[in-house]
Amino acid sequence: MKTHTTAAMAVLLAAASLAACTKPAAAPTAVDKAKIAEAVKADAEGMIAAFNARDAEKAVSHDAPGMVGMFHGTPNVVGAEQDLKMTKEQFAQNAVANVKLSDETVDVADSGEMAVYRASYAFSGEDPKTKKAINESGNWVVGYQKQSDGSWKIAWNVVSDAPAAAPAAAPAKK
């Protein structure tokens, strides 16, 4: 019996000493959501500035690897290479394309790894066929993902145009 007690005691001591060597889990680092929101807004604004400057390469440099773009009336765009091709085509067809943003909002995940950017947009340009001025407004929703270097890149984005405003009613006849 003494042998069993001694063996049990040795096992308990070994387990206790192993437990003492185990480091406690590190406390999770606090996520600075305001700082992330600022970084995401700055990236979105930089991408739009590059687009408005007609710098396709710089505009597309904001894409994460495997980015998916969903634009109304077109097939999905997957990856920076396809996005660059589409952006260059758009510039070739529309010499005056311009985007303005408003009502920007950024929601940051508690983990600090993802953020969703939302804004209203106003697009002005010209119809590629008629060369007449066009104006469009709608919503832009962008999923941002934190990259291994700490930067924020576009993982996906959805551009959804809003219906055209209804024409003003004719004045009532007297």
PyMOL CGO cylinders between C-alpha atoms (Angstrom):
from pymol import cmd
from pymol.cgo import CYLINDER

trace = [
    CYLINDER, 0.00, 0.00, 0.00, 2.86, 2.30, 0.83, 0.3, 1, 1, 1, 1, 1, 1,
    CYLINDER, 2.86, 2.30, 0.83, 4.19, 1.84, -2.72, 0.3, 1, 1, 1, 1, 1, 1,
    CYLINDER, 4.19, 1.84, -2.72, 0.85, 2.95, -4.22, 0.3, 1, 1, 1, 1, 1, 1,
    CYLINDER, 0.85, 2.95, -4.22, 0.74, 5.99, -1.95, 0.3, 1, 1, 1, 1, 1, 1,
    CYLINDER, 0.74, 5.99, -1.95, 4.30, 6.95, -2.83, 0.3, 1, 1, 1, 1, 1, 1,
    CYLINDER, 4.30, 6.95, -2.83, 3.57, 6.51, -6.56, 0.3, 1, 1, 1, 1, 1, 1,
    CYLINDER, 3.57, 6.51, -6.56, 0.37, 8.58, -6.32, 0.3, 1, 1, 1, 1, 1, 1,
    CYLINDER, 0.37, 8.58, -6.32, 2.24, 11.28, -4.42, 0.3, 1, 1, 1, 1, 1, 1,
    CYLINDER, 2.24, 11.28, -4.42, 4.97, 11.37, -7.11, 0.3, 1, 1, 1, 1, 1, 1,
    CYLINDER, 4.97, 11.37, -7.11, 2.36, 11.75, -9.87, 0.3, 1, 1, 1, 1, 1, 1,
    CYLINDER, 2.36, 11.75, -9.87, 0.65, 14.60, -7.98, 0.3, 1, 1, 1, 1, 1, 1,
    CYLINDER, 0.65, 14.60, -7.98, 3.96, 16.40, -7.43, 0.3, 1, 1, 1, 1, 1, 1,
    CYLINDER, 3.96, 16.40, -7.43, 4.89, 16.02, -11.10, 0.3, 1, 1, 1, 1, 1, 1,
    CYLINDER, 4.89, 16.02, -11.10, 1.51, 17.37, -12.19, 0.3, 1, 1, 1, 1, 1, 1,
    CYLINDER, 1.51, 17.37, -12.19, 1.77, 20.29, -9.76, 0.3, 1, 1, 1, 1, 1, 1,
    CYLINDER, 1.77, 20.29, -9.76, 5.23, 21.21, -10.99, 0.3, 1, 1, 1, 1, 1, 1,
    CYLINDER, 5.23, 21.21, -10.99, 4.08, 21.09, -14.62, 0.3, 1, 1, 1, 1, 1, 1,
    CYLINDER, 4.08, 21.09, -14.62, 1.13, 23.29, -13.79, 0.3, 1, 1, 1, 1, 1, 1,
    CYLINDER, 1.13, 23.29, -13.79, 3.47, 25.78, -12.13, 0.3, 1, 1, 1, 1, 1, 1,
    CYLINDER, 3.47, 25.78, -12.13, 5.46, 26.00, -15.39, 0.3, 1, 1, 1, 1, 1, 1,
    CYLINDER, 5.46, 26.00, -15.39, 2.41, 26.82, -17.47, 0.3, 1, 1, 1, 1, 1, 1,
    CYLINDER, 2.41, 26.82, -17.47, 2.21, 30.54, -18.16, 0.3, 1, 1, 1, 1, 1, 1,
    CYLINDER, 2.21, 30.54, -18.16, -1.15, 32.18, -17.63, 0.3, 1, 1, 1, 1, 1, 1,
    CYLINDER, -1.15, 32.18, -17.63, -2.95, 33.25, -20.81, 0.3, 1, 1, 1, 1, 1, 1,
    CYLINDER, -2.95, 33.25, -20.81, -2.09, 36.76, -21.86, 0.3, 1, 1, 1, 1, 1, 1,
    CYLINDER, -2.09, 36.76, -21.86, -4.81, 39.29, -21.28, 0.3, 1, 1, 1, 1, 1, 1,
    CYLINDER, -4.81, 39.29, -21.28, -6.50, 40.25, -24.55, 0.3, 1, 1, 1, 1, 1, 1,
    CYLINDER, -6.50, 40.25, -24.55, -5.28, 43.56, -25.90, 0.3, 1, 1, 1, 1, 1, 1,
    CYLINDER, -5.28, 43.56, -25.90, -7.88, 46.29, -26.02, 0.3, 1, 1, 1, 1, 1, 1,
    CYLINDER, -7.88, 46.29, -26.02, -9.23, 47.10, -29.47, 0.3, 1, 1, 1, 1, 1, 1,
    CYLINDER, -9.23, 47.10, -29.47, -9.15, 50.82, -30.26, 0.3, 1, 1, 1, 1, 1, 1,
    CYLINDER, -9.15, 50.82, -30.26, -12.26, 50.96, -32.43, 0.3, 1, 1, 1, 1, 1, 1,
    CYLINDER, -12.26, 50.96, -32.43, -12.01, 54.73, -32.97, 0.3, 1, 1, 1, 1, 1, 1,
    CYLINDER, -12.01, 54.73, -32.97, -8.44, 54.40, -34.30, 0.3, 1, 1, 1, 1, 1, 1,
    CYLINDER, -8.44, 54.40, -34.30, -9.49, 51.54, -36.60, 0.3, 1, 1, 1, 1, 1, 1,
    CYLINDER, -9.49, 51.54, -36.60, -12.50, 53.53, -37.86, 0.3, 1, 1, 1, 1, 1, 1,
    CYLINDER, -12.50, 53.53, -37.86, -10.19, 56.46, -38.67, 0.3, 1, 1, 1, 1, 1, 1,
    CYLINDER, -10.19, 56.46, -38.67, -7.80, 54.18, -40.58, 0.3, 1, 1, 1, 1, 1, 1,
    CYLINDER, -7.80, 54.18, -40.58, -10.64, 52.60, -42.56, 0.3, 1, 1, 1, 1, 1, 1,
    CYLINDER, -10.64, 52.60, -42.56, -12.19, 56.00, -43.43, 0.3, 1, 1, 1, 1, 1, 1,
    CYLINDER, -12.19, 56.00, -43.43, -8.77, 57.28, -44.50, 0.3, 1, 1, 1, 1, 1, 1,
    CYLINDER, -8.77, 57.28, -44.50, -8.29, 54.24, -46.73, 0.3, 1, 1, 1, 1, 1, 1,
    CYLINDER, -8.29, 54.24, -46.73, -11.72, 54.63, -48.34, 0.3, 1, 1, 1, 1, 1, 1,
    CYLINDER, -11.72, 54.63, -48.34, -11.10, 58.33, -48.94, 0.3, 1, 1, 1, 1, 1, 1,
    CYLINDER, -11.10, 58.33, -48.94, -7.66, 57.54, -50.41, 0.3, 1, 1, 1, 1, 1, 1,
    CYLINDER, -7.66, 57.54, -50.41, -9.17, 54.99, -52.77, 0.3, 1, 1, 1, 1, 1, 1,
    CYLINDER, -9.17, 54.99, -52.77, -11.82, 57.48, -53.95, 0.3, 1, 1, 1, 1, 1, 1,
    CYLINDER, -11.82, 57.48, -53.95, -9.17, 60.19, -54.38, 0.3, 1, 1, 1, 1, 1, 1,
    CYLINDER, -9.17, 60.19, -54.38, -7.14, 57.82, -56.57, 0.3, 1, 1, 1, 1, 1, 1,
    CYLINDER, -7.14, 57.82, -56.57, -10.27, 56.92, -58.57, 0.3, 1, 1, 1, 1, 1, 1,
    CYLINDER, -10.27, 56.92, -58.57, -11.15, 60.58, -59.09, 0.3, 1, 1, 1, 1, 1, 1,
    CYLINDER, -11.15, 60.58, -59.09, -7.54, 61.24, -60.16, 0.3, 1, 1, 1, 1, 1, 1,
    CYLINDER, -7.54, 61.24, -60.16, -8.01, 58.40, -62.69, 0.3, 1, 1, 1, 1, 1, 1,
    CYLINDER, -8.01, 58.40, -62.69, -5.12, 56.42, -61.15, 0.3, 1, 1, 1, 1, 1, 1,
    CYLINDER, -5.12, 56.42, -61.15, -6.40, 52.88, -61.59, 0.3, 1, 1, 1, 1, 1, 1,
    CYLINDER, -6.40, 52.88, -61.59, -3.33, 51.19, -60.10, 0.3, 1, 1, 1, 1, 1, 1,
    CYLINDER, -3.33, 51.19, -60.10, -3.43, 53.29, -56.94, 0.3, 1, 1, 1, 1, 1, 1,
    CYLINDER, -3.43, 53.29, -56.94, -7.20, 52.83, -56.59, 0.3, 1, 1, 1, 1, 1, 1,
    CYLINDER, -7.20, 52.83, -56.59, -6.87, 49.06, -56.84, 0.3, 1, 1, 1, 1, 1, 1,
    CYLINDER, -6.87, 49.06, -56.84, -3.92, 48.97, -54.42, 0.3, 1, 1, 1, 1, 1, 1,
    CYLINDER, -3.92, 48.97, -54.42, -6.54, 49.24, -51.65, 0.3, 1, 1, 1, 1, 1, 1,
    CYLINDER, -6.54, 49.24, -51.65, -7.82, 45.72, -52.45, 0.3, 1, 1, 1, 1, 1, 1,
    CYLINDER, -7.82, 45.72, -52.45, -7.00, 42.74, -50.25, 0.3, 1, 1, 1, 1, 1, 1,
    CYLINDER, -7.00, 42.74, -50.25, -5.93, 39.54, -52.01, 0.3, 1, 1, 1, 1, 1, 1,
    CYLINDER, -5.93, 39.54, -52.01, -9.06, 37.83, -53.35, 0.3, 1, 1, 1, 1, 1, 1,
    CYLINDER, -9.06, 37.83, -53.35, -11.21, 40.96, -53.02, 0.3, 1, 1, 1, 1, 1, 1,
    CYLINDER, -11.21, 40.96, -53.02, -14.76, 40.53, -54.35, 0.3, 1, 1, 1, 1, 1, 1,
    CYLINDER, -14.76, 40.53, -54.35, -16.52, 43.53, -55.88, 0.3, 1, 1, 1, 1, 1, 1,
    CYLINDER, -16.52, 43.53, -55.88, -20.27, 43.43, -56.47, 0.3, 1, 1, 1, 1, 1, 1,
    CYLINDER, -20.27, 43.43, -56.47, -21.42, 46.26, -58.71, 0.3, 1, 1, 1, 1, 1, 1,
    CYLINDER, -21.42, 46.26, -58.71, -24.97, 46.65, -59.94, 0.3, 1, 1, 1, 1, 1, 1,
    CYLINDER, -24.97, 46.65, -59.94, -25.58, 45.31, -63.43, 0.3, 1, 1, 1, 1, 1, 1,
    CYLINDER, -25.58, 45.31, -63.43, -22.21, 43.57, -63.80, 0.3, 1, 1, 1, 1, 1, 1,
    CYLINDER, -22.21, 43.57, -63.80, -20.72, 40.18, -62.91, 0.3, 1, 1, 1, 1, 1, 1,
    CYLINDER, -20.72, 40.18, -62.91, -18.74, 40.05, -59.68, 0.3, 1, 1, 1, 1, 1, 1,
    CYLINDER, -18.74, 40.05, -59.68, -15.13, 41.18, -59.87, 0.3, 1, 1, 1, 1, 1, 1,
    CYLINDER, -15.13, 41.18, -59.87, -12.72, 38.86, -58.05, 0.3, 1, 1, 1, 1, 1, 1,
    CYLINDER, -12.72, 38.86, -58.05, -9.18, 39.92, -57.25, 0.3, 1, 1, 1, 1, 1, 1,
    CYLINDER, -9.18, 39.92, -57.25, -7.13, 43.03, -57.87, 0.3, 1, 1, 1, 1, 1, 1,
    CYLINDER, -7.13, 43.03, -57.87, -6.26, 41.97, -61.42, 0.3, 1, 1, 1, 1, 1, 1,
    CYLINDER, -6.26, 41.97, -61.42, -9.92, 41.87, -62.49, 0.3, 1, 1, 1, 1, 1, 1,
    CYLINDER, -9.92, 41.87, -62.49, -10.64, 45.06, -60.56, 0.3, 1, 1, 1, 1, 1, 1,
    CYLINDER, -10.64, 45.06, -60.56, -7.77, 46.83, -62.34, 0.3, 1, 1, 1, 1, 1, 1,
    CYLINDER, -7.77, 46.83, -62.34, -9.03, 45.68, -65.73, 0.3, 1, 1, 1, 1, 1, 1,
    CYLINDER, -9.03, 45.68, -65.73, -12.59, 46.85, -64.98, 0.3, 1, 1, 1, 1, 1, 1,
    CYLINDER, -12.59, 46.85, -64.98, -11.39, 50.20, -63.58, 0.3, 1, 1, 1, 1, 1, 1,
    CYLINDER, -11.39, 50.20, -63.58, -9.23, 50.88, -66.65, 0.3, 1, 1, 1, 1, 1, 1,
    CYLINDER, -9.23, 50.88, -66.65, -12.18, 50.01, -68.91, 0.3, 1, 1, 1, 1, 1, 1,
    CYLINDER, -12.18, 50.01, -68.91, -14.40, 52.37, -66.95, 0.3, 1, 1, 1, 1, 1, 1,
    CYLINDER, -14.40, 52.37, -66.95, -11.88, 55.19, -67.33, 0.3, 1, 1, 1, 1, 1, 1,
    CYLINDER, -11.88, 55.19, -67.33, -11.56, 54.50, -71.08, 0.3, 1, 1, 1, 1, 1, 1,
    CYLINDER, -11.56, 54.50, -71.08, -15.35, 54.68, -71.50, 0.3, 1, 1, 1, 1, 1, 1,
    CYLINDER, -15.35, 54.68, -71.50, -15.96, 57.60, -69.16, 0.3, 1, 1, 1, 1, 1, 1,
    CYLINDER, -15.96, 57.60, -69.16, -13.47, 60.45, -69.31, 0.3, 1, 1, 1, 1, 1, 1,
    CYLINDER, -13.47, 60.45, -69.31, -15.08, 62.44, -66.49, 0.3, 1, 1, 1, 1, 1, 1,
    CYLINDER, -15.08, 62.44, -66.49, -16.04, 59.79, -63.92, 0.3, 1, 1, 1, 1, 1, 1,
    CYLINDER, -16.04, 59.79, -63.92, -16.15, 61.26, -60.42, 0.3, 1, 1, 1, 1, 1, 1,
    CYLINDER, -16.15, 61.26, -60.42, -17.38, 59.97, -57.04, 0.3, 1, 1, 1, 1, 1, 1,
    CYLINDER, -17.38, 59.97, -57.04, -18.27, 61.92, -53.91, 0.3, 1, 1, 1, 1, 1, 1,
    CYLINDER, -18.27, 61.92, -53.91, -19.04, 60.28, -50.56, 0.3, 1, 1, 1, 1, 1, 1,
    CYLINDER, -19.04, 60.28, -50.56, -21.23, 61.35, -47.67, 0.3, 1, 1, 1, 1, 1, 1,
    CYLINDER, -21.23, 61.35, -47.67, -22.75, 59.90, -44.50, 0.3, 1, 1, 1, 1, 1, 1,
    CYLINDER, -22.75, 59.90, -44.50, -19.71, 57.73, -43.80, 0.3, 1, 1, 1, 1, 1, 1,
    CYLINDER, -19.71, 57.73, -43.80, -19.99, 55.20, -40.97, 0.3, 1, 1, 1, 1, 1, 1,
    CYLINDER, -19.99, 55.20, -40.97, -17.57, 52.51, -39.82, 0.3, 1, 1, 1, 1, 1, 1,
    CYLINDER, -17.57, 52.51, -39.82, -18.53, 49.57, -37.61, 0.3, 1, 1, 1, 1, 1, 1,
    CYLINDER, -18.53, 49.57, -37.61, -15.57, 47.70, -36.14, 0.3, 1, 1, 1, 1, 1, 1,
    CYLINDER, -15.57, 47.70, -36.14, -15.75, 44.08, -34.95, 0.3, 1, 1, 1, 1, 1, 1,
    CYLINDER, -15.75, 44.08, -34.95, -14.94, 43.52, -31.28, 0.3, 1, 1, 1, 1, 1, 1,
    CYLINDER, -14.94, 43.52, -31.28, -11.97, 41.39, -32.37, 0.3, 1, 1, 1, 1, 1, 1,
    CYLINDER, -11.97, 41.39, -32.37, -10.47, 44.32, -34.29, 0.3, 1, 1, 1, 1, 1, 1,
    CYLINDER, -10.47, 44.32, -34.29, -9.91, 42.09, -37.34, 0.3, 1, 1, 1, 1, 1, 1,
    CYLINDER, -9.91, 42.09, -37.34, -12.80, 43.29, -39.56, 0.3, 1, 1, 1, 1, 1, 1,
    CYLINDER, -12.80, 43.29, -39.56, -14.65, 46.56, -40.14, 0.3, 1, 1, 1, 1, 1, 1,
    CYLINDER, -14.65, 46.56, -40.14, -17.63, 47.53, -42.29, 0.3, 1, 1, 1, 1, 1, 1,
    CYLINDER, -17.63, 47.53, -42.29, -17.57, 50.93, -43.99, 0.3, 1, 1, 1, 1, 1, 1,
    CYLINDER, -17.57, 50.93, -43.99, -20.86, 52.38, -45.23, 0.3, 1, 1, 1, 1, 1, 1,
    CYLINDER, -20.86, 52.38, -45.23, -21.43, 55.57, -47.21, 0.3, 1, 1, 1, 1, 1, 1,
    CYLINDER, -21.43, 55.57, -47.21, -23.77, 57.23, -49.63, 0.3, 1, 1, 1, 1, 1, 1,
    CYLINDER, -23.77, 57.23, -49.63, -22.20, 58.05, -52.97, 0.3, 1, 1, 1, 1, 1, 1,
    CYLINDER, -22.20, 58.05, -52.97, -22.89, 60.46, -55.80, 0.3, 1, 1, 1, 1, 1, 1,
    CYLINDER, -22.89, 60.46, -55.80, -21.38, 59.50, -59.16, 0.3, 1, 1, 1, 1, 1, 1,
    CYLINDER, -21.38, 59.50, -59.16, -21.16, 61.88, -62.09, 0.3, 1, 1, 1, 1, 1, 1,
    CYLINDER, -21.16, 61.88, -62.09, -19.86, 61.06, -65.51, 0.3, 1, 1, 1, 1, 1, 1,
    CYLINDER, -19.86, 61.06, -65.51, -20.96, 60.59, -69.06, 0.3, 1, 1, 1, 1, 1, 1,
    CYLINDER, -20.96, 60.59, -69.06, -22.87, 57.90, -70.89, 0.3, 1, 1, 1, 1, 1, 1,
    CYLINDER, -22.87, 57.90, -70.89, -20.29, 56.00, -72.98, 0.3, 1, 1, 1, 1, 1, 1,
    CYLINDER, -20.29, 56.00, -72.98, -22.65, 55.80, -75.98, 0.3, 1, 1, 1, 1, 1, 1,
    CYLINDER, -22.65, 55.80, -75.98, -24.33, 59.20, -76.02, 0.3, 1, 1, 1, 1, 1, 1,
    CYLINDER, -24.33, 59.20, -76.02, -21.63, 61.18, -74.17, 0.3, 1, 1, 1, 1, 1, 1,
    CYLINDER, -21.63, 61.18, -74.17, -24.44, 62.90, -72.26, 0.3, 1, 1, 1, 1, 1, 1,
    CYLINDER, -24.44, 62.90, -72.26, -23.95, 63.69, -68.59, 0.3, 1, 1, 1, 1, 1, 1,
    CYLINDER, -23.95, 63.69, -68.59, -25.15, 61.08, -66.13, 0.3, 1, 1, 1, 1, 1, 1,
    CYLINDER, -25.15, 61.08, -66.13, -25.65, 61.29, -62.41, 0.3, 1, 1, 1, 1, 1, 1,
    CYLINDER, -25.65, 61.29, -62.41, -26.21, 58.38, -60.07, 0.3, 1, 1, 1, 1, 1, 1,
    CYLINDER, -26.21, 58.38, -60.07, -26.48, 58.05, -56.34, 0.3, 1, 1, 1, 1, 1, 1,
    CYLINDER, -26.48, 58.05, -56.34, -26.62, 55.07, -54.05, 0.3, 1, 1, 1, 1, 1, 1,
    CYLINDER, -26.62, 55.07, -54.05, -25.01, 53.13, -51.27, 0.3, 1, 1, 1, 1, 1, 1,
    CYLINDER, -25.01, 53.13, -51.27, -21.51, 51.72, -50.92, 0.3, 1, 1, 1, 1, 1, 1,
    CYLINDER, -21.51, 51.72, -50.92, -20.87, 49.01, -48.34, 0.3, 1, 1, 1, 1, 1, 1,
    CYLINDER, -20.87, 49.01, -48.34, -17.29, 47.80, -47.89, 0.3, 1, 1, 1, 1, 1, 1,
    CYLINDER, -17.29, 47.80, -47.89, -15.88, 44.99, -45.78, 0.3, 1, 1, 1, 1, 1, 1,
    CYLINDER, -15.88, 44.99, -45.78, -12.37, 45.77, -44.61, 0.3, 1, 1, 1, 1, 1, 1,
    CYLINDER, -12.37, 45.77, -44.61, -9.95, 43.18, -43.29, 0.3, 1, 1, 1, 1, 1, 1,
    CYLINDER, -9.95, 43.18, -43.29, -6.85, 43.81, -41.22, 0.3, 1, 1, 1, 1, 1, 1,
    CYLINDER, -6.85, 43.81, -41.22, -3.73, 42.63, -43.02, 0.3, 1, 1, 1, 1, 1, 1,
    CYLINDER, -3.73, 42.63, -43.02, -0.70, 40.93, -41.46, 0.3, 1, 1, 1, 1, 1, 1,
    CYLINDER, -0.70, 40.93, -41.46, 1.26, 44.20, -41.76, 0.3, 1, 1, 1, 1, 1, 1,
    CYLINDER, 1.26, 44.20, -41.76, -1.44, 46.05, -39.76, 0.3, 1, 1, 1, 1, 1, 1,
    CYLINDER, -1.44, 46.05, -39.76, -2.91, 47.87, -42.76, 0.3, 1, 1, 1, 1, 1, 1,
    CYLINDER, -2.91, 47.87, -42.76, -6.58, 47.70, -43.73, 0.3, 1, 1, 1, 1, 1, 1,
    CYLINDER, -6.58, 47.70, -43.73, -7.62, 46.45, -47.18, 0.3, 1, 1, 1, 1, 1, 1,
    CYLINDER, -7.62, 46.45, -47.18, -10.93, 45.95, -48.97, 0.3, 1, 1, 1, 1, 1, 1,
    CYLINDER, -10.93, 45.95, -48.97, -12.05, 42.31, -48.72, 0.3, 1, 1, 1, 1, 1, 1,
    CYLINDER, -12.05, 42.31, -48.72, -15.39, 42.91, -50.45, 0.3, 1, 1, 1, 1, 1, 1,
    CYLINDER, -15.39, 42.91, -50.45, -17.55, 45.80, -51.53, 0.3, 1, 1, 1, 1, 1, 1,
    CYLINDER, -17.55, 45.80, -51.53, -21.07, 46.32, -52.82, 0.3, 1, 1, 1, 1, 1, 1,
    CYLINDER, -21.07, 46.32, -52.82, -22.17, 49.30, -54.90, 0.3, 1, 1, 1, 1, 1, 1,
    CYLINDER, -22.17, 49.30, -54.90, -25.93, 49.62, -55.06, 0.3, 1, 1, 1, 1, 1, 1,
    CYLINDER, -25.93, 49.62, -55.06, -27.53, 52.49, -56.93, 0.3, 1, 1, 1, 1, 1, 1,
    CYLINDER, -27.53, 52.49, -56.93, -30.69, 54.07, -55.60, 0.3, 1, 1, 1, 1, 1, 1,
    CYLINDER, -30.69, 54.07, -55.60, -33.71, 54.60, -57.83, 0.3, 1, 1, 1, 1, 1, 1,
    CYLINDER, -33.71, 54.60, -57.83, -33.77, 57.88, -59.72, 0.3, 1, 1, 1, 1, 1, 1,
    CYLINDER, -33.77, 57.88, -59.72, -35.78, 60.59, -58.04, 0.3, 1, 1, 1, 1, 1, 1,
    CYLINDER, -35.78, 60.59, -58.04, -39.35, 60.81, -59.25, 0.3, 1, 1, 1, 1, 1, 1,
    CYLINDER, -39.35, 60.81, -59.25, -40.02, 63.78, -61.52, 0.3, 1, 1, 1, 1, 1, 1,
    CYLINDER, -40.02, 63.78, -61.52, -41.58, 66.78, -59.82, 0.3, 1, 1, 1, 1, 1, 1,
    CYLINDER, -41.58, 66.78, -59.82, -45.35, 66.88, -60.03, 0.3, 1, 1, 1, 1, 1, 1,
    CYLINDER, -45.35, 66.88, -60.03, -46.81, 69.34, -62.51, 0.3, 1, 1, 1, 1, 1, 1,
    CYLINDER, -46.81, 69.34, -62.51, -48.48, 72.34, -60.91, 0.3, 1, 1, 1, 1, 1, 1,
    CYLINDER, -48.48, 72.34, -60.91, -52.23, 71.99, -60.49, 0.3, 1, 1, 1, 1, 1, 1,
    CYLINDER, -52.23, 71.99, -60.49, -54.32, 73.63, -63.21, 0.3, 1, 1, 1, 1, 1, 1,
    CYLINDER, -54.32, 73.63, -63.21, -56.50, 76.52, -62.14, 0.3, 1, 1, 1, 1, 1, 1,
]
cmd.load_cgo(trace, "trace")
